[in-house]
Amino acid sequence: MLTELSLQVLLAIAEGPLHGYAIGKDVEVRTEGRLDPSTGALYQAIKRLTQDGLLKPVSAPGRGADVDARRKHFAITPAGKKAVADEIARLEQLVALARSRRLYPARA
């Protein structure tokens, strides 16, 4: 089971590598500001996901003056993609259970 922040981090880099600041901004925008992780919380999540083999550090995409070598970029691993799929399936089952108990109405 992934925390919400961990899931959002993995979703942020699902389409390609990003550096930490860009990951945080993506999370904030995609969650419409509901999640606005502090720098410490974001990098702790990135560290944990990397240790768990769900993220990996990669070379910065691009070349030349656009690349800031100080920024660490991260990419999702195959295990990370599986973890996202597993978490989505778990959440779908949870919503289905809630709907079956009439705790959460189905959307039209």
Number of C-alpha atoms within 10 A of each C-alpha: 12 14 10 10 18 19 19 21 23 25 19 21 19 16 10 12 22 24 19 18 15 14 23 24 16 20 24 16 13 14 12 10 12 10 16 17 16 10 12 9 13 20 16 13 18 23 14 14 20 18 11 12 14 21 25 18 16 14 12 18 12 8 8 6 7 9 11 11 10 8 13 15 22 22 22 25 17 12 13 22 16 12 17 21 12 14 17 15 12 13 13 12 12 12 16 15 13 14 13 12 10 10 11 12 11 11 4 3
